[in-house]
């Protein structure tokens, strides 16, 4: 009988020790894997989104975009208004003899807005400062497809490979060639090709006028 009691006591002590160890281990912060984790929910997409073009004061397109974004946040319209885009293209300008590439708005006065338009949202957009109205037919704003908008917005992606120089040259104007085989030659502009961004310049070689074609980026206006 004494032996049986001793055995029961030993088993009880062992069980109690196992519980204590288990409690200590759990208290040390060993993570217990959850039974199953739910996958993150995908962001809802408004199926009623369409693209619209709004008219803005020319030169204030970026201000209009900022104002629209602020009004969307203030009126909690994030689920009703999507992307707000301005069609731009990279343009290289010459300032004080240095070249700078900037993003130029190539459709002045237009801002593209993706939204689920209704009468209330129409008033919110229309009453945005420096907005003059929608591009519309009759009383209804014109809705554009994603493909139509991409065809205009993606123009900036194409021109990034070869930025255009925002320079104006006139026939007869004196220029100096800065690069190429005729570098440092002065000459008169004989023809201007805006599309190719090239000039035909008449330079004097051995006392005879010789035409040469050069890129806008390889000439500068001669100092008077």
Sine and cosine of phi, psi and omega as CSV:
sin_phi,cos_phi,sin_psi,cos_psi,sin_omega,cos_omega
0.00,0.00,-0.69,0.72,0.02,-1.00
-0.87,0.49,-0.65,0.76,0.01,-1.00
-0.89,0.45,-0.66,0.75,-0.01,-1.00
-0.89,0.45,-0.67,0.74,0.03,-1.00
-0.89,0.45,-0.66,0.75,0.02,-1.00
-0.88,0.47,-0.67,0.74,-0.01,-1.00
-0.90,0.44,-0.67,0.74,0.02,-1.00
-0.89,0.45,-0.63,0.77,0.02,-1.00
-0.90,0.44,-0.66,0.75,0.00,-1.00
-0.89,0.45,-0.71,0.70,0.01,-1.00
-0.89,0.46,-0.65,0.76,0.02,-1.00
-0.90,0.44,-0.67,0.75,0.01,-1.00
-0.90,0.43,-0.67,0.75,0.02,-1.00
-0.88,0.47,-0.68,0.74,0.01,-1.00
-0.90,0.44,-0.67,0.74,0.01,-1.00
-0.90,0.43,-0.63,0.77,0.02,-1.00
-0.90,0.44,-0.67,0.74,0.01,-1.00
-0.89,0.46,-0.63,0.78,0.01,-1.00
-0.91,0.41,-0.65,0.76,0.01,-1.00
-0.90,0.45,-0.71,0.71,0.01,-1.00
-0.88,0.48,-0.69,0.72,0.00,-1.00
-0.88,0.47,-0.64,0.77,0.01,-1.00
-0.91,0.41,-0.67,0.75,0.00,-1.00
-0.91,0.42,-0.68,0.73,-0.01,-1.00
-0.89,0.45,-0.67,0.74,0.00,-1.00
-0.91,0.41,-0.57,0.82,0.00,-1.00
-0.94,0.34,-0.37,0.93,0.01,-1.00
-0.96,0.26,-0.07,1.00,0.09,-1.00
1.00,0.02,0.34,0.94,0.05,-1.00
-0.92,0.39,0.86,-0.51,-0.11,-0.99
-0.93,0.38,0.63,-0.77,0.08,-1.00
-0.97,-0.24,0.88,-0.47,-0.08,-1.00
-0.88,0.47,0.69,-0.72,0.03,-1.00
-0.93,0.37,0.41,-0.91,-0.04,-1.00
-0.89,0.47,-0.66,0.75,-0.01,-1.00
-0.26,-0.97,0.74,-0.68,0.01,-1.00
-0.98,-0.18,0.70,-0.72,0.01,-1.00
-0.98,0.21,0.65,-0.76,0.03,-1.00
-0.93,0.38,0.61,-0.79,0.01,-1.00
-0.88,0.48,0.64,-0.77,-0.04,-1.00
-0.96,0.27,0.67,-0.75,0.03,-1.00
-0.94,0.33,0.56,-0.83,0.01,-1.00
-0.89,0.46,0.74,-0.68,-0.03,-1.00
-0.91,0.42,0.61,-0.79,0.03,-1.00
-0.92,-0.40,0.79,-0.61,-0.01,-1.00
-0.98,0.20,0.92,-0.40,-0.04,-1.00
-0.94,0.34,-0.23,0.97,-0.01,-1.00
-1.00,-0.01,0.04,1.00,0.01,-1.00
-0.90,0.44,0.74,-0.67,0.16,-0.99
-0.64,-0.77,0.33,-0.94,-0.01,-1.00
-1.00,-0.04,0.64,-0.77,0.07,-1.00
-0.71,-0.71,0.45,-0.89,0.04,-1.00
-0.94,-0.34,0.79,-0.62,0.06,-1.00
-0.93,-0.37,0.55,-0.83,0.04,-1.00
-1.00,0.05,0.68,-0.73,0.04,-1.00
-0.73,-0.69,0.30,-0.95,0.10,-1.00
-0.87,0.50,0.74,-0.67,0.00,-1.00
-0.87,0.49,0.75,-0.66,-0.04,-1.00
1.00,-0.05,-0.13,0.99,-0.01,-1.00
-0.90,-0.44,0.36,0.93,-0.06,-1.00
-0.87,0.49,-0.68,0.73,-0.01,-1.00
-0.93,0.36,-0.60,0.80,0.05,-1.00
-0.90,0.44,-0.64,0.77,0.02,-1.00
-0.90,0.43,-0.67,0.74,0.04,-1.00
-0.87,0.48,-0.70,0.72,0.02,-1.00
-0.89,0.46,-0.67,0.74,0.00,-1.00
-0.90,0.43,-0.66,0.75,0.03,-1.00
-0.89,0.46,-0.69,0.72,0.01,-1.00
-0.89,0.47,-0.62,0.78,0.02,-1.00
-0.92,0.39,-0.65,0.76,-0.01,-1.00
-0.94,0.35,-0.59,0.81,0.05,-1.00
-0.88,0.48,-0.69,0.72,0.02,-1.00
-0.93,0.37,-0.65,0.76,-0.05,-1.00
-0.92,0.39,-0.59,0.81,-0.02,-1.00
-1.00,-0.09,0.09,1.00,0.02,-1.00
0.83,0.56,0.79,0.61,-0.05,-1.00
-0.95,-0.31,0.39,0.92,-0.06,-1.00
-0.87,0.50,-0.47,0.89,0.00,-1.00
-1.00,0.08,-0.06,1.00,-0.03,-1.00
-0.93,-0.38,-0.31,0.95,-0.03,-1.00
-0.81,-0.59,0.78,-0.63,-0.02,-1.00
-0.98,-0.21,-0.87,-0.49,-0.07,-1.00
-0.98,0.20,0.55,-0.84,0.09,-1.00
-0.81,-0.59,0.90,-0.43,-0.15,-0.99
-0.83,-0.56,0.50,-0.87,0.11,-0.99
-0.85,-0.53,0.82,-0.57,0.01,-1.00
-0.93,0.37,0.89,-0.46,0.01,-1.00
-0.75,-0.67,0.31,-0.95,0.10,-1.00
-0.61,-0.79,0.53,-0.85,0.02,-1.00
-0.96,0.29,0.73,-0.68,0.00,-1.00
-0.74,-0.67,0.71,-0.70,0.01,-1.00
-0.99,-0.10,0.83,-0.56,0.02,-1.00
-0.92,-0.39,0.50,-0.86,0.03,-1.00
-0.97,-0.25,0.88,-0.47,0.00,-1.00
-0.78,-0.63,0.87,-0.49,0.01,-1.00
0.79,0.61,0.64,0.77,0.05,-1.00
0.99,0.16,0.01,1.00,0.01,-1.00
-0.91,-0.42,0.55,-0.84,-0.02,-1.00
-1.00,-0.10,0.72,-0.69,0.04,-1.00
-0.78,-0.62,0.70,-0.71,0.06,-1.00
-0.97,-0.23,0.82,-0.57,-0.01,-1.00
-0.80,-0.60,0.32,-0.95,0.10,-0.99
-1.00,-0.02,0.93,-0.37,-0.04,-1.00
-0.99,-0.17,0.70,-0.72,0.08,-1.00
-0.95,0.32,0.88,-0.47,-0.05,-1.00
-0.99,-0.17,-0.04,1.00,0.16,-0.99
-0.80,-0.60,0.97,0.25,-0.07,-1.00
-0.84,0.54,0.68,-0.73,0.07,-1.00
1.00,0.03,0.12,0.99,-0.02,-1.00
-0.83,-0.55,0.68,-0.73,0.10,-1.00
-0.75,-0.66,0.74,-0.68,-0.03,-1.00
-0.99,-0.14,0.79,-0.61,-0.05,-1.00
-0.78,-0.62,0.77,-0.64,0.06,-1.00
-0.99,-0.12,0.85,-0.53,-0.08,-1.00
-0.31,-0.95,0.30,-0.95,0.13,-0.99
-0.99,-0.11,1.00,0.04,-0.19,-0.98
-0.97,0.24,0.72,-0.69,0.19,-0.98
-0.64,-0.77,-0.08,-1.00,-0.11,-0.99
-0.89,0.45,-0.66,0.75,-0.01,-1.00
-0.91,0.42,-0.71,0.71,-0.02,-1.00
-0.93,0.38,-0.54,0.84,0.05,-1.00
-0.85,0.53,-0.70,0.72,0.00,-1.00
-0.92,0.38,-0.62,0.79,0.02,-1.00
-0.88,0.47,-0.70,0.71,-0.01,-1.00
-0.94,0.34,-0.72,0.69,-0.07,-1.00
-0.88,0.47,-0.53,0.85,-0.04,-1.00
-1.00,-0.01,0.15,0.99,0.08,-1.00
-0.94,0.34,0.69,-0.72,0.00,-1.00
-0.82,0.58,0.68,-0.74,0.04,-1.00
0.95,0.31,0.18,0.98,0.13,-0.99
-0.99,-0.13,0.76,-0.65,-0.04,-1.00
-0.97,-0.26,-0.18,0.98,0.02,-1.00
0.48,-0.88,-0.14,-0.99,0.01,-1.00
-0.96,-0.26,0.43,-0.90,0.24,-0.97
-0.97,0.24,0.90,-0.43,-0.14,-0.99
-0.51,-0.86,0.30,-0.95,0.09,-1.00
-0.91,-0.40,0.88,-0.47,-0.09,-1.00
0.93,0.38,-0.79,-0.62,-0.01,-1.00
-0.99,-0.11,-0.05,1.00,-0.10,-0.99
-0.95,-0.32,0.81,-0.58,0.11,-0.99
-0.87,0.50,0.61,-0.79,-0.02,-1.00
-0.98,0.17,0.82,-0.57,0.07,-1.00
-1.00,-0.01,0.70,-0.72,0.00,-1.00
-0.93,-0.37,0.46,-0.89,0.04,-1.00
-0.99,0.12,0.25,-0.97,0.05,-1.00
-0.87,0.50,-0.64,0.77,-0.02,-1.00
-0.90,0.43,-0.66,0.75,0.00,-1.00
-0.91,0.42,-0.65,0.76,0.00,-1.00
-0.94,0.34,-0.68,0.74,0.02,-1.00
-0.87,0.50,-0.59,0.81,-0.01,-1.00
-0.87,0.49,-0.52,0.86,0.02,-1.00
-1.00,0.03,-0.69,0.72,-0.05,-1.00
-0.94,0.34,-0.55,0.83,-0.06,-1.00
-0.96,0.29,-0.11,0.99,0.09,-1.00
-0.85,0.53,-0.57,0.82,0.01,-1.00
-0.91,0.40,-0.55,0.84,0.02,-1.00
-0.92,0.39,-0.58,0.82,-0.01,-1.00
-0.94,0.34,-0.70,0.71,-0.09,-1.00
-0.97,0.23,-0.20,0.98,0.04,-1.00
-0.91,0.43,-0.44,0.90,-0.01,-1.00
-0.93,0.36,-0.52,0.86,-0.03,-1.00
-0.59,-0.81,1.00,0.10,-0.04,-1.00
-0.87,0.50,0.57,-0.82,0.04,-1.00
-1.00,0.03,0.57,-0.82,0.05,-1.00
-1.00,0.04,0.76,-0.65,0.02,-1.00
-1.00,0.01,0.96,0.27,-0.02,-1.00
-0.79,-0.62,0.53,-0.85,0.03,-1.00
-0.86,-0.50,0.80,-0.61,0.05,-1.00
-0.83,-0.55,0.49,-0.87,0.01,-1.00
-0.82,-0.58,0.51,-0.86,0.02,-1.00
-0.87,0.49,0.72,-0.70,-0.03,-1.00
1.00,-0.03,-0.19,0.98,-0.02,-1.00
-0.95,0.33,0.61,-0.79,0.02,-1.00
-1.00,0.09,0.76,-0.65,0.01,-1.00
-0.72,-0.70,0.28,-0.96,0.08,-1.00
-0.87,-0.50,0.77,-0.64,0.02,-1.00
-0.99,0.17,0.75,-0.66,-0.11,-0.99
-0.97,-0.25,-0.33,0.95,-0.03,-1.00
-0.63,-0.78,0.32,-0.95,0.04,-1.00
1.00,-0.10,-0.10,-0.99,-0.07,-1.00
-0.91,0.42,-0.35,0.94,0.00,-1.00
-0.95,-0.30,0.44,0.90,0.01,-1.00
-0.83,0.56,0.66,-0.75,0.00,-1.00
0.97,0.25,0.07,1.00,0.11,-0.99
-0.99,0.13,0.64,-0.77,0.15,-0.99
-0.99,-0.14,0.49,-0.87,0.03,-1.00
-0.25,-0.97,0.10,-0.99,0.00,-1.00
-0.97,-0.25,0.64,-0.76,0.03,-1.00
-0.94,0.34,0.81,-0.59,0.00,-1.00
-0.97,-0.26,-0.43,0.90,0.00,-1.00
-0.37,-0.93,0.56,-0.83,-0.01,-1.00
-0.84,-0.53,0.80,-0.59,0.07,-1.00
-0.91,-0.41,0.99,-0.14,-0.05,-1.00
-0.91,0.42,-0.62,0.79,-0.06,-1.00
-0.91,0.42,-0.70,0.71,-0.02,-1.00
-1.00,0.05,-0.15,0.99,-0.03,-1.00
0.87,0.50,0.70,0.71,-0.01,-1.00
-0.77,-0.64,0.35,-0.94,0.07,-1.00
-0.81,-0.59,0.52,-0.85,0.24,-0.97
-0.98,-0.21,0.90,-0.44,-0.08,-1.00
-0.91,-0.41,0.73,-0.69,0.05,-1.00
-1.00,-0.04,0.92,-0.38,0.03,-1.00
-0.93,-0.36,0.43,-0.90,-0.03,-1.00
-1.00,-0.08,0.89,-0.46,0.04,-1.00
-0.84,-0.55,0.87,-0.48,-0.07,-1.00
0.81,0.59,0.60,0.80,0.08,-1.00
0.99,0.16,0.09,1.00,-0.01,-1.00
-0.87,-0.49,0.70,-0.71,0.01,-1.00
-0.93,0.36,0.78,-0.63,-0.05,-1.00
-0.78,-0.63,0.80,-0.60,0.00,-1.00
-0.98,0.20,0.63,-0.78,0.10,-0.99
-0.61,-0.79,0.61,-0.79,0.00,-1.00
-0.99,-0.12,0.77,-0.63,-0.01,-1.00
-0.70,-0.71,0.43,-0.90,0.05,-1.00
-0.98,0.22,0.46,-0.89,0.08,-1.00
-0.80,0.60,-0.59,0.80,-0.09,-1.00
-0.96,0.27,-0.18,0.98,-0.05,-1.00
-0.96,-0.29,0.29,0.96,0.06,-1.00
-0.69,-0.73,0.31,-0.95,0.14,-0.99
-0.62,-0.78,0.43,-0.90,0.00,-1.00
-0.92,0.40,0.74,-0.67,-0.02,-1.00
-0.94,0.33,0.62,-0.79,0.03,-1.00
-0.95,0.32,0.69,-0.72,-0.03,-1.00
-0.99,0.12,0.00,0.00,0.00,0.00
